[in-house]
Amino acid sequence: MKKVLSVGLLLLLAGGLLFAGGKAEPEKEELTFAYMSGILDPFMQMIEKGAQAKCDELGVKLMTAEYPKKWGAEIQVPILEAMTARGGFDFLLVVPTAQTALIAPLKKIHDKGIPMITCDTYLGDGDYSKPSEYSFPLAYIGSDNEQGGYEVGKKLCEMIGKQGKVYLNTTNPDVSSVAGRKAGFERALKEYPNVTLVGFDYNLDNQETAQKQTAAVLQAHPDLKGVFGTNLFSAQGAYRAVVAAGLTGAVKVASWDAGMDQIQALERGEIDFTLAQKPYEIGYLAVEWGYKYLTEGVEVPKVIRPGFFIITKENLNTPEAQASIYKVD
């Protein structure tokens, strides 16, 4: 009887020692995702909002770098380097502000063992499936910008009666997103032989510059029929120039993005339609796929396109249009 009790006591003591000695499974370390935007605007803030929502669902921390006040590699790279020097993140969501100038800085981060997804814009030609100096990101998540530009071009040409002069105001060279929109727009115009593109300008993501450029074109071409602004700043500058010239309605304004300023202009009839991207989904999906990659080792699709929706005054109050507006708290 004493022998049985002694064995039982030893087993209990052993169990207690195992429990007290910390031999249990260690707790999983919390993952941290970092977000590097391209500029401070509602679109970029909506990407963060979507990323934060998915991080909250997964119990993941989101670290957001300082928002650049202007678009450009010379502004973005120092912020990116400072964030990398601080460290403390396992995965990077980044909006490259240039197709070529961001390759080397991002490659340095990749070489430190930090995987990444490019959001909204991409490196090189965006084909990460082929071996190249820029194929190290896991994926590009963003709109089909060329198809979007094509859809905008067709709708604008139809709106002006398939004839007349149009103008394109865009942002920066060496940026994949706006380059695609311009290419798609020009492709659409080839299907309308009586529509002429009088030119295009780069406003370097400055609304005031876009307004001055558009005003100059309106003076040079008083018979202008349509304007396409390829992003928030371009569209806001373009429609303000048309309004200031007293040409609202006479010159049709096509917009890209769905910030509240653009939606209010649409309600007033100062913008005729706008193409809304899905930035919330971009951020949400980037975290979702990044988490699957880190925790399950899944292969991430090289290109993920959330799509877009064209908002007009007529469909503005529909659920799909309302869900597409960039509502930043």
Buried (B, 14 or more C-beta within 10 A) or exposed (E): EEEEEEEEEEEEEEEEEEEEEEEEEEEEEEBBBBBBBBBEBBBBBBBBBBBBBBBEEBEBBBBBBBBBEBBBBEBBBEBBEEBBEEEEBBBBBBBBBBBEBBBEBBBEBBEEEBBBBBBBBBBBEBBBEEEEEBBBBBBBBBBBBBBBBBBBBBBBBEBBEEEBBBBBBBBBEBBBBBBBBBBBBBBBBEEBEEBBBBBBBBBBBBBEBBBBBBBEBBEEBEEBBBBBBBBBBBBBBBBBBBBEBEBBEEBBBBBBBBBEBBBEBBEEEBBBBBBBBBBBBBBBBBBBBBBBBBEEEEEBBBBBBBEBBBBBEEEBEEEEBEEBBBBBE
